[in-house]
Amino acid sequence: MEQAQLELQLKVWKELAISKQILMRSATDALKLDPNCSQEELKVALDAVIKKIAEADSSVATARQEAKQAITEMEKKLQIAEKARAIAVASAEETRVAQDSATRQIEIERANFTKEMAQMKSVVAEKDKTVKAINAALADTPENVVKKLKALRKEKQDEADGRRTAEANMATLRKEKQQTDEQLTKANEKNAKLITAYTDTHALAGKLHEQLKPLVKDEKDLPALPELDKSLTEEAKDEPKGKNGKK
């Protein structure tokens, strides 16, 4: 029994020695060391590898924290961009409503002016007929001459009054149109600034979004970037920039 137990112990020690040699060989191969290196050299190499692994874990943790902060910052910028887009949309609608209102007002004033001019022409024509009828009915006596002069004077006065009224109406119309043009120009400038801020913010958010992709495990973890509302930028290009609708 003692001989059998001794042989068993020798076998176990032999297998342990072989396993230790295999483990040492695998470690030296993995660390690119000489297979015959000392245990101290192996320990130094293993400590260096463990240190590198710890540093790598720390770097990954730091990168994840930075990515998380960057994602939070981008979400804030996206919210700002969305608010800017909403303001631009509202401003564009206000500008459109103001343009429609101004156009309708100008058309109304033009129609009123045309109507007044037609009425004035009709009055002048009627008075001309009256003067001609009076001239035909009266002889060229001194009394008739005086009457004709009075009628002519009154006709001239009526024409002068009509011209002054027409000029006053035209001046009022021009002043109102100038005020409307100035209001539209200011509204368009404000709208253009808002849209520029919106497009710049959206472009910055896009760059940040691309820079964050390598820092996260899955790109799906990043919030989706809203598409640029091209209708706003196109509408801004089509807005009249000055008087008479010039760009």
Stockholm file with secondary structure:
# STOCKHOLM 1.0

chainA/1-247         MEQAQLELQLKVWKELAISKQILMRSATDALKLDPNCSQEELKVALDAVIKKIAEADSSVATARQEAKQAITEMEKKLQIAEKARAIAVASAEETRVAQDSATRQIEIERANFTKEMAQMKSVVAEKDKTVKAINAALADTPENVVKKLKALRKEKQDEADGRRTAEANMATLRKEKQQTDEQLTKANEKNAKLITAYTDTHALAGKLHEQLKPLVKDEKDLPALPELDKSLTEEAKDEPKGKNGKK
#=GR chainA/1-247 SS CHHHHHHHHHHHHHHHHHHHHHHHHHHHHHTTCCTTCCHHHHHHHHHHHHHHHHHHHHHHHHHHHHHHHHHHHHHHHHHHHHHHHHHHHHHHHHHHHHHHHHHHHHHHHHHHHHHHHHHHHHHHHHHHHHHHHHHHHSCSSHHHHHHHHHHHHHHHHHHHHHHHHHHHHHHHHHHHHHHHHHHHHHHHHHHHHHHHHHHHHHHHHHHHHHHHGGGSSCGGGSCCCCCCCHHHHHHHHHSCCSGGGCC
#=GC SS_cons         CHHHHHHHHHHHHHHHHHHHHHHHHHHHHHTTCCTTCCHHHHHHHHHHHHHHHHHHHHHHHHHHHHHHHHHHHHHHHHHHHHHHHHHHHHHHHHHHHHHHHHHHHHHHHHHHHHHHHHHHHHHHHHHHHHHHHHHHHSCSSHHHHHHHHHHHHHHHHHHHHHHHHHHHHHHHHHHHHHHHHHHHHHHHHHHHHHHHHHHHHHHHHHHHHHHHGGGSSCGGGSCCCCCCCHHHHHHHHHSCCSGGGCC
//
